[in-house]
């Protein structure tokens, strides 16, 4: 879980970082911030999965920050000595509320809740069906039945494990937007999209899928592809 900590007290940040990294293996601390301005700049640039957030800080509160990032659907856990803000936090859809001084049992409870939430989200995505219309026919796929998508000009071909290649009279950009947004697919080249769950091996110029199909990897896309492989998105 790509995680940041926001607190105006350095000692509080260090203590929470110690708990998260020594007692759990799932948290990757990507940033530590002492004010909401710096935290917001990081969030806009590189969205984390989880934020541990203090409430009372100079130049804006944790509630102010949560209000600004609500639409990003980041799991926000308030870490504060003040229980009176709990109702406000709930109204802003905070994921949870942790009182200082930090109780390891409570932190374990939140960790388990985060894991269950992540598993549920993953299962929903993997069980999602994709319905693709070609002429008068509708083809329905499970996500992992589609291996990759390729294009040539204004025509795009869907490659799957269950049918012969299917051609659509739309360009790749439009097909990606209509069918594959927010799903485990990655545009690795101007003319190719891959299912990231089908990657067998890769180099800095090529991806090989589980079916041994070789797909070119653009140099411009290489660093983004590495982030996906390291679960940094």
C-alpha positions as CSV (number, residue, x, y, z in Angstrom):
1,X,0.0,0.0,0.0
2,X,1.6,3.2,-1.2
3,X,1.4,5.4,1.9
4,X,2.1,9.0,3.1
5,X,2.1,10.5,6.6
6,X,1.1,14.1,7.2
7,X,1.7,15.5,10.6
8,X,3.3,18.8,11.8
9,X,5.1,16.9,14.6
10,X,8.3,15.2,13.4
11,X,8.3,12.8,16.4
12,X,4.8,11.7,15.6
13,X,5.7,11.0,12.0
14,X,8.8,9.0,13.1
15,X,6.8,6.9,15.6
16,X,4.1,6.1,13.1
17,X,6.6,5.2,10.4
18,X,8.3,2.9,12.9
19,X,5.0,1.1,13.6
20,X,4.0,0.8,10.0
21,X,7.4,-0.5,8.7
22,X,8.4,-2.7,11.7
23,X,5.1,-4.4,12.4
24,X,3.6,-4.6,8.8
25,X,5.0,-5.5,5.4
26,X,2.3,-3.9,3.3
27,X,3.0,-0.2,3.8
28,X,5.4,1.5,1.5
29,X,6.1,5.0,3.0
30,X,6.4,7.2,-0.1
31,X,6.3,10.6,1.6
32,X,6.3,12.4,5.0
33,X,4.9,15.9,5.2
34,X,4.5,18.5,7.9
35,X,1.9,20.7,6.2
36,X,-1.1,20.1,3.9
37,X,0.3,22.2,1.0
38,X,3.3,19.9,0.5
39,X,1.1,16.8,0.9
40,X,-1.4,18.1,-1.7
41,X,1.4,18.8,-4.2
42,X,2.6,15.2,-3.8
43,X,-0.9,13.7,-4.0
44,X,-1.7,15.7,-7.3
45,X,1.6,14.4,-8.8
46,X,1.7,10.8,-7.5
47,X,-1.5,9.5,-5.9
48,X,-1.0,7.3,-2.8
49,X,-3.4,4.5,-1.7
50,X,-3.3,5.4,2.0
51,X,-2.8,8.7,4.0
52,X,-2.3,8.8,7.7
53,X,-3.3,12.4,8.5
54,X,-3.2,14.6,11.5
55,X,-6.0,17.2,12.0
56,X,-4.5,20.2,13.8
57,X,-1.7,21.7,11.7
58,X,-0.6,25.2,10.8
59,X,-1.8,26.7,7.5
60,X,-4.8,24.4,7.2
61,X,-6.2,21.3,8.9
62,X,-6.3,17.6,7.9
63,X,-10.0,18.0,7.3
64,X,-9.2,20.8,4.8
65,X,-6.9,18.4,2.9
66,X,-9.5,15.5,2.9
67,X,-12.1,17.9,1.5
68,X,-9.7,18.7,-1.4
69,X,-9.0,15.1,-2.3
70,X,-12.3,13.4,-1.6
71,X,-12.9,12.6,-5.3
72,X,-9.6,10.8,-5.6
73,X,-10.9,8.0,-3.3
74,X,-7.7,7.7,-1.3
75,X,-8.1,5.8,2.0
76,X,-7.6,8.5,4.7
77,X,-6.9,7.6,8.3
78,X,-6.9,10.4,10.8
79,X,-4.3,10.2,13.5
80,X,-5.1,12.8,16.2
81,X,-5.3,13.4,19.9
82,X,-8.7,15.0,19.4
83,X,-11.7,12.7,19.4
84,X,-14.2,15.6,18.8
85,X,-13.4,15.7,15.1
86,X,-14.6,12.2,14.4
87,X,-18.1,13.2,13.2
88,X,-16.6,15.7,10.8
89,X,-14.2,13.1,9.5
90,X,-17.0,10.6,9.0
91,X,-19.0,13.2,7.0
92,X,-16.0,13.6,4.7
93,X,-15.9,9.8,4.2
94,X,-12.6,9.2,6.1
95,X,-11.6,5.6,6.1
96,X,-10.9,5.4,9.8
97,X,-9.9,7.4,12.9
98,X,-6.9,6.6,15.1
99,X,-6.4,8.4,18.4
100,X,-3.0,9.4,19.8
101,X,-1.1,8.0,21.6
102,X,-1.1,5.2,19.0
103,X,-2.3,1.9,20.1
104,X,-0.8,-1.0,18.2
105,X,-3.9,-3.1,18.5
106,X,-6.0,-0.3,16.9
107,X,-3.4,0.0,14.1
108,X,-3.6,-3.7,13.5
109,X,-7.4,-3.4,13.2
110,X,-7.0,-0.6,10.6
111,X,-4.4,-2.7,8.7
112,X,-6.8,-5.6,8.5
113,X,-9.6,-3.3,7.4
114,X,-7.4,-1.9,4.7
115,X,-6.4,-5.4,3.5
116,X,-10.1,-6.5,3.3
117,X,-11.0,-3.3,1.4
118,X,-8.1,-3.9,-1.1
119,X,-9.1,-7.5,-1.6
120,X,-12.7,-6.6,-2.2
121,X,-11.8,-4.0,-4.7
122,X,-9.5,-6.4,-6.6
123,X,-12.1,-9.1,-6.7
124,X,-14.7,-6.6,-8.1
125,X,-12.3,-5.6,-10.8
126,X,-11.3,-9.2,-11.7
127,X,-15.0,-10.3,-11.8
128,X,-16.0,-7.4,-14.0
129,X,-17.3,-8.3,-17.5
130,X,-16.4,-6.4,-20.6
131,X,-19.0,-6.2,-23.3
132,X,-17.7,-5.2,-26.7
133,X,-20.1,-4.5,-29.6
134,X,-19.0,-5.3,-33.1
135,X,-21.6,-4.7,-35.8
136,X,-24.8,-6.2,-34.5
137,X,-23.1,-8.7,-32.2
138,X,-22.2,-8.3,-28.5
139,X,-19.2,-10.2,-27.2
140,X,-18.8,-10.6,-23.4
141,X,-15.4,-11.3,-21.8
142,X,-14.1,-11.8,-18.4
143,X,-11.2,-9.4,-17.9
144,X,-8.4,-12.0,-17.9
145,X,-9.8,-13.6,-21.1
146,X,-8.4,-10.6,-23.1
147,X,-4.7,-10.8,-23.5
148,X,-3.9,-7.7,-25.6
149,X,-5.3,-5.2,-28.0
150,X,-3.6,-4.0,-31.2
151,X,-4.4,-1.4,-33.8
152,X,-3.7,-0.4,-37.3
153,X,-4.9,3.0,-38.4
154,X,-8.6,3.4,-37.5
155,X,-9.1,-0.3,-36.8
156,X,-8.5,-2.1,-33.5
157,X,-8.2,-5.9,-32.9
158,X,-9.1,-7.6,-29.6
159,X,-7.1,-10.7,-28.9
160,X,-8.5,-13.2,-26.4
161,X,-8.2,-16.7,-25.1
162,X,-11.8,-17.6,-26.1
163,X,-12.3,-16.3,-29.6
164,X,-10.5,-15.6,-32.8
165,X,-9.2,-12.0,-33.1
166,X,-12.1,-9.5,-33.3
167,X,-11.7,-6.3,-35.3
168,X,-13.5,-3.0,-34.4
169,X,-13.8,0.0,-36.7
170,X,-12.5,2.4,-34.0
171,X,-9.0,3.7,-33.3
172,X,-7.1,2.4,-30.3
173,X,-7.5,5.6,-28.2
174,X,-11.3,5.4,-28.5
175,X,-11.4,1.7,-27.7
176,X,-9.1,2.2,-24.7
177,X,-11.4,5.0,-23.4
178,X,-14.7,3.1,-23.9
179,X,-13.7,-0.4,-22.7
180,X,-10.5,-0.5,-20.8
181,X,-10.3,2.6,-18.6
182,X,-9.5,1.9,-14.9
183,X,-8.9,-1.8,-15.6
184,X,-5.6,-3.8,-15.4
185,X,-4.6,-2.9,-19.0
186,X,-1.6,-0.8,-20.0
187,X,-0.9,1.1,-23.2
188,X,2.7,0.0,-23.8
189,X,3.0,1.3,-27.3
190,X,1.3,3.6,-29.7
191,X,-0.4,0.6,-31.3
192,X,-0.7,-1.9,-28.4
193,X,-2.4,-2.3,-25.1
194,X,-1.6,-5.4,-22.8
195,X,-3.4,-7.1,-20.0
196,X,-0.9,-6.7,-17.2
197,X,-1.9,-10.0,-15.7
198,X,-0.7,-11.7,-18.8
199,X,2.9,-10.5,-18.6
200,X,5.5,-13.3,-18.6
201,X,8.7,-11.4,-19.0
202,X,10.0,-8.1,-20.4
203,X,13.0,-6.1,-21.5
204,X,13.4,-2.4,-22.1
205,X,11.9,-2.7,-25.6
206,X,9.6,-5.8,-25.5
207,X,7.0,-7.5,-23.4
208,X,6.3,-11.3,-23.7
209,X,2.9,-12.5,-22.7
210,X,1.9,-15.8,-21.2
211,X,0.9,-17.0,-24.7
212,X,4.4,-16.2,-25.9
213,X,3.1,-13.3,-28.0
214,X,5.8,-10.5,-28.3
215,X,4.5,-7.0,-27.9
216,X,6.7,-3.9,-28.4
217,X,7.3,-1.6,-25.4
218,X,7.8,2.1,-26.2
219,X,10.8,3.8,-24.6
220,X,8.5,6.6,-23.5
221,X,6.3,4.0,-21.7
222,X,9.1,2.0,-20.1
223,X,9.3,3.9,-16.8
224,X,5.5,3.8,-16.3
225,X,5.6,0.0,-17.0
226,X,8.2,-0.5,-14.4
227,X,6.1,1.3,-11.8
228,X,3.2,-1.0,-12.6
229,X,5.4,-4.1,-12.2
230,X,6.6,-2.7,-8.8
231,X,3.0,-1.9,-7.7
232,X,3.8,1.8,-7.4
233,X,0.7,3.0,-9.2
